[in-house]
Amino acid sequence: MGSKRRRLKHYLGLKRDGHGGHQGGIEHLLPGRISGWVIGASGPFHEVRLLVGAHLIARAEIDQSRPDVCEVLGREGTPGFSMTLPAELPPLDWSKPTRVIALSADGSQQTELQLIGKESDTSEQIRHLLQSEVLGLDGHFDGLVAGELRGWAKRNGQSKPVQIWMQALEREPLPIDCWELRDGMAESCGFHLRLSSLPETWSGCELWCSFDQEGVYRLPQEQVVIAPERKTEAQAELNSECIFVENEREKLIARTRWDSLEDLSHRLDLLEQRLENWNTTKRKKDRWRLLTRAIALALSPWTQR
């Protein structure tokens, strides 16, 4: 149990900030939302806010269940949050600080949140995201479902279909238009991609989807996706030839067996005829001679081997 707790603490970034005011921070910085968790040292926080200077860009209540965090810390409550980002922003003074802050219900507690487990400047990363063309995009890469690559993507507050990119390391990204109907969603935002439509050079590569062509902002996904190995034309032709040879071999075996069965049937007919002659023969000597010849005839295929 102790080692499990240590692994969870490392994964969740469970350490206090320099002021000892909270635990937690930002786990996911995506074009359409910022999510994470936070627990105050002297009481729970109520909401998170995204600010550029004094301008409020987005806010969300801290009310999502995080049993993984609560188990490790031995705390109760709902310390998780997910803050939706707008697709468009008013004119802003980008020289002002960009911050995500957590506040208590009465405002007595306030702390700035940082990216968990990242050494980079959180404020700079958020500013870069807010100024990008992918701002407001949300989605999910479901992975390989029923032999197809599936998922969804849309822009918050808009119904117009969006374009994302299928990525593989050191491969030219493929554009994907998200316009299909998807269960449980009002917008036509789903997509699917047949494995056969991927270039042959993508065989065996790890796949992921991104909101941008450069692959900086990835769509969330649950599992690693690897493109199956595809057979080349030469391999497919060789496989076809092998199947043909095997089929001919089976036919030859079946034909040989049938010929053997016909020969055995003929010999049994002769044996039956000789036995009938034996039954009609009155002399004991003749009966013995006929029986010996019938047995020898029946056993001749095996004695010749």
Secondary structure as a PSIPRED ss2 file (coil, helix, strand):
# PSIPRED VFORMAT (PSIPRED V4.0)

   1 M C   1.000  0.000  0.000
   2 G H   0.000  1.000  0.000
   3 S H   0.000  1.000  0.000
   4 K H   0.000  1.000  0.000
   5 R H   0.000  1.000  0.000
   6 R H   0.000  1.000  0.000
   7 R H   0.000  1.000  0.000
   8 L H   0.000  1.000  0.000
   9 K H   0.000  1.000  0.000
  10 H H   0.000  1.000  0.000
  11 Y H   0.000  1.000  0.000
  12 L H   0.000  1.000  0.000
  13 G C   1.000  0.000  0.000
  14 L C   1.000  0.000  0.000
  15 K C   1.000  0.000  0.000
  16 R E   0.000  0.000  1.000
  17 D C   1.000  0.000  0.000
  18 G C   1.000  0.000  0.000
  19 H C   1.000  0.000  0.000
  20 G C   1.000  0.000  0.000
  21 G C   1.000  0.000  0.000
  22 H E   0.000  0.000  1.000
  23 Q E   0.000  0.000  1.000
  24 G E   0.000  0.000  1.000
  25 G E   0.000  0.000  1.000
  26 I E   0.000  0.000  1.000
  27 E E   0.000  0.000  1.000
  28 H E   0.000  0.000  1.000
  29 L E   0.000  0.000  1.000
  30 L C   1.000  0.000  0.000
  31 P C   1.000  0.000  0.000
  32 G C   1.000  0.000  0.000
  33 R E   0.000  0.000  1.000
  34 I E   0.000  0.000  1.000
  35 S E   0.000  0.000  1.000
  36 G E   0.000  0.000  1.000
  37 W E   0.000  0.000  1.000
  38 V E   0.000  0.000  1.000
  39 I E   0.000  0.000  1.000
  40 G E   0.000  0.000  1.000
  41 A C   1.000  0.000  0.000
  42 S C   1.000  0.000  0.000
  43 G C   1.000  0.000  0.000
  44 P C   1.000  0.000  0.000
  45 F C   1.000  0.000  0.000
  46 H C   1.000  0.000  0.000
  47 E E   0.000  0.000  1.000
  48 V E   0.000  0.000  1.000
  49 R E   0.000  0.000  1.000
  50 L E   0.000  0.000  1.000
  51 L E   0.000  0.000  1.000
  52 V E   0.000  0.000  1.000
  53 G C   1.000  0.000  0.000
  54 A C   1.000  0.000  0.000
  55 H E   0.000  0.000  1.000
  56 L E   0.000  0.000  1.000
  57 I E   0.000  0.000  1.000
  58 A E   0.000  0.000  1.000
  59 R E   0.000  0.000  1.000
  60 A E   0.000  0.000  1.000
  61 E E   0.000  0.000  1.000
  62 I C   1.000  0.000  0.000
  63 D C   1.000  0.000  0.000
  64 Q E   0.000  0.000  1.000
  65 S C   1.000  0.000  0.000
  66 R C   1.000  0.000  0.000
  67 P H   0.000  1.000  0.000
  68 D H   0.000  1.000  0.000
  69 V H   0.000  1.000  0.000
  70 C H   0.000  1.000  0.000
  71 E H   0.000  1.000  0.000
  72 V H   0.000  1.000  0.000
  73 L H   0.000  1.000  0.000
  74 G C   1.000  0.000  0.000
  75 R C   1.000  0.000  0.000
  76 E C   1.000  0.000  0.000
  77 G C   1.000  0.000  0.000
  78 T C   1.000  0.000  0.000
  79 P C   1.000  0.000  0.000
  80 G E   0.000  0.000  1.000
  81 F E   0.000  0.000  1.000
  82 S E   0.000  0.000  1.000
  83 M E   0.000  0.000  1.000
  84 T E   0.000  0.000  1.000
  85 L C   1.000  0.000  0.000
  86 P C   1.000  0.000  0.000
  87 A C   1.000  0.000  0.000
  88 E C   1.000  0.000  0.000
  89 L C   1.000  0.000  0.000
  90 P C   1.000  0.000  0.000
  91 P C   1.000  0.000  0.000
  92 L C   1.000  0.000  0.000
  93 D C   1.000  0.000  0.000
  94 W C   1.000  0.000  0.000
  95 S C   1.000  0.000  0.000
  96 K C   1.000  0.000  0.000
  97 P C   1.000  0.000  0.000
  98 T E   0.000  0.000  1.000
  99 R E   0.000  0.000  1.000
 100 V E   0.000  0.000  1.000
 101 I E   0.000  0.000  1.000
 102 A E   0.000  0.000  1.000
 103 L E   0.000  0.000  1.000
 104 S C   1.000  0.000  0.000
 105 A C   1.000  0.000  0.000
 106 D C   1.000  0.000  0.000
 107 G C   1.000  0.000  0.000
 108 S C   1.000  0.000  0.000
 109 Q C   1.000  0.000  0.000
 110 Q E   0.000  0.000  1.000
 111 T E   0.000  0.000  1.000
 112 E E   0.000  0.000  1.000
 113 L C   1.000  0.000  0.000
 114 Q C   1.000  0.000  0.000
 115 L E   0.000  0.000  1.000
 116 I C   1.000  0.000  0.000
 117 G C   1.000  0.000  0.000
 118 K C   1.000  0.000  0.000
 119 E C   1.000  0.000  0.000
 120 S C   1.000  0.000  0.000
 121 D C   1.000  0.000  0.000
 122 T H   0.000  1.000  0.000
 123 S H   0.000  1.000  0.000
 124 E H   0.000  1.000  0.000
 125 Q H   0.000  1.000  0.000
 126 I H   0.000  1.000  0.000
 127 R H   0.000  1.000  0.000
 128 H H   0.000  1.000  0.000
 129 L H   0.000  1.000  0.000
 130 L H   0.000  1.000  0.000
 131 Q C   1.000  0.000  0.000
 132 S C   1.000  0.000  0.000
 133 E C   1.000  0.000  0.000
 134 V C   1.000  0.000  0.000
 135 L C   1.000  0.000  0.000
 136 G C   1.000  0.000  0.000
 137 L E   0.000  0.000  1.000
 138 D E   0.000  0.000  1.000
 139 G E   0.000  0.000  1.000
 140 H E   0.000  0.000  1.000
 141 F E   0.000  0.000  1.000
 142 D E   0.000  0.000  1.000
 143 G E   0.000  0.000  1.000
 144 L E   0.000  0.000  1.000
 145 V E   0.000  0.000  1.000
 146 A C   1.000  0.000  0.000
 147 G C   1.000  0.000  0.000
 148 E E   0.000  0.000  1.000
 149 L E   0.000  0.000  1.000
 150 R E   0.000  0.000  1.000
 151 G E   0.000  0.000  1.000
 152 W E   0.000  0.000  1.000
 153 A E   0.000  0.000  1.000
 154 K E   0.000  0.000  1.000
 155 R E   0.000  0.000  1.000
 156 N C   1.000  0.000  0.000
 157 G C   1.000  0.000  0.000
 158 Q C   1.000  0.000  0.000
 159 S C   1.000  0.000  0.000
 160 K C   1.000  0.000  0.000
 161 P C   1.000  0.000  0.000
 162 V E   0.000  0.000  1.000
 163 Q E   0.000  0.000  1.000
 164 I E   0.000  0.000  1.000
 165 W E   0.000  0.000  1.000
 166 M E   0.000  0.000  1.000
 167 Q E   0.000  0.000  1.000
 168 A E   0.000  0.000  1.000
 169 L C   1.000  0.000  0.000
 170 E C   1.000  0.000  0.000
 171 R C   1.000  0.000  0.000
 172 E C   1.000  0.000  0.000
 173 P C   1.000  0.000  0.000
 174 L E   0.000  0.000  1.000
 175 P E   0.000  0.000  1.000
 176 I E   0.000  0.000  1.000
 177 D E   0.000  0.000  1.000
 178 C E   0.000  0.000  1.000
 179 W C   1.000  0.000  0.000
 180 E E   0.000  0.000  1.000
 181 L C   1.000  0.000  0.000
 182 R C   1.000  0.000  0.000
 183 D C   1.000  0.000  0.000
 184 G C   1.000  0.000  0.000
 185 M C   1.000  0.000  0.000
 186 A C   1.000  0.000  0.000
 187 E C   1.000  0.000  0.000
 188 S C   1.000  0.000  0.000
 189 C C   1.000  0.000  0.000
 190 G E   0.000  0.000  1.000
 191 F E   0.000  0.000  1.000
 192 H E   0.000  0.000  1.000
 193 L E   0.000  0.000  1.000
 194 R E   0.000  0.000  1.000
 195 L H   0.000  1.000  0.000
 196 S H   0.000  1.000  0.000
 197 S H   0.000  1.000  0.000
 198 L C   1.000  0.000  0.000
 199 P C   1.000  0.000  0.000
 200 E H   0.000  1.000  0.000
 201 T H   0.000  1.000  0.000
 202 W H   0.000  1.000  0.000
 203 S C   1.000  0.000  0.000
 204 G C   1.000  0.000  0.000
 205 C C   1.000  0.000  0.000
 206 E E   0.000  0.000  1.000
 207 L E   0.000  0.000  1.000
 208 W E   0.000  0.000  1.000
 209 C E   0.000  0.000  1.000
 210 S E   0.000  0.000  1.000
 211 F C   1.000  0.000  0.000
 212 D C   1.000  0.000  0.000
 213 Q C   1.000  0.000  0.000
 214 E C   1.000  0.000  0.000
 215 G C   1.000  0.000  0.000
 216 V C   1.000  0.000  0.000
 217 Y C   1.000  0.000  0.000
 218 R E   0.000  0.000  1.000
 219 L C   1.000  0.000  0.000
 220 P C   1.000  0.000  0.000
 221 Q C   1.000  0.000  0.000
 222 E C   1.000  0.000  0.000
 223 Q C   1.000  0.000  0.000
 224 V C   1.000  0.000  0.000
 225 V E   0.000  0.000  1.000
 226 I E   0.000  0.000  1.000
 227 A C   1.000  0.000  0.000
 228 P C   1.000  0.000  0.000
 229 E C   1.000  0.000  0.000
 230 R C   1.000  0.000  0.000
 231 K C   1.000  0.000  0.000
 232 T C   1.000  0.000  0.000
 233 E H   0.000  1.000  0.000
 234 A H   0.000  1.000  0.000
 235 Q H   0.000  1.000  0.000
 236 A H   0.000  1.000  0.000
 237 E H   0.000  1.000  0.000
 238 L H   0.000  1.000  0.000
 239 N H   0.000  1.000  0.000
 240 S H   0.000  1.000  0.000
 241 E H   0.000  1.000  0.000
 242 C H   0.000  1.000  0.000
 243 I H   0.000  1.000  0.000
 244 F H   0.000  1.000  0.000
 245 V H   0.000  1.000  0.000
 246 E H   0.000  1.000  0.000
 247 N H   0.000  1.000  0.000
 248 E H   0.000  1.000  0.000
 249 R H   0.000  1.000  0.000
 250 E H   0.000  1.000  0.000
 251 K H   0.000  1.000  0.000
 252 L H   0.000  1.000  0.000
 253 I H   0.000  1.000  0.000
 254 A H   0.000  1.000  0.000
 255 R H   0.000  1.000  0.000
 256 T H   0.000  1.000  0.000
 257 R H   0.000  1.000  0.000
 258 W H   0.000  1.000  0.000
 259 D H   0.000  1.000  0.000
 260 S H   0.000  1.000  0.000
 261 L H   0.000  1.000  0.000
 262 E H   0.000  1.000  0.000
 263 D H   0.000  1.000  0.000
 264 L H   0.000  1.000  0.000
 265 S H   0.000  1.000  0.000
 266 H H   0.000  1.000  0.000
 267 R H   0.000  1.000  0.000
 268 L H   0.000  1.000  0.000
 269 D H   0.000  1.000  0.000
 270 L H   0.000  1.000  0.000
 271 L H   0.000  1.000  0.000
 272 E H   0.000  1.000  0.000
 273 Q H   0.000  1.000  0.000
 274 R H   0.000  1.000  0.000
 275 L H   0.000  1.000  0.000
 276 E H   0.000  1.000  0.000
 277 N H   0.000  1.000  0.000
 278 W H   0.000  1.000  0.000
 279 N H   0.000  1.000  0.000
 280 T H   0.000  1.000  0.000
 281 T C   1.000  0.000  0.000
 282 K C   1.000  0.000  0.000
 283 R C   1.000  0.000  0.000
 284 K H   0.000  1.000  0.000
 285 K H   0.000  1.000  0.000
 286 D H   0.000  1.000  0.000
 287 R H   0.000  1.000  0.000
 288 W H   0.000  1.000  0.000
 289 R H   0.000  1.000  0.000
 290 L H   0.000  1.000  0.000
 291 L H   0.000  1.000  0.000
 292 T H   0.000  1.000  0.000
 293 R H   0.000  1.000  0.000
 294 A H   0.000  1.000  0.000
 295 I H   0.000  1.000  0.000
 296 A H   0.000  1.000  0.000
 297 L H   0.000  1.000  0.000
 298 A H   0.000  1.000  0.000
 299 L H   0.000  1.000  0.000
 300 S H   0.000  1.000  0.000
 301 P H   0.000  1.000  0.000
 302 W H   0.000  1.000  0.000
 303 T H   0.000  1.000  0.000
 304 Q C   1.000  0.000  0.000
 305 R C   1.000  0.000  0.000
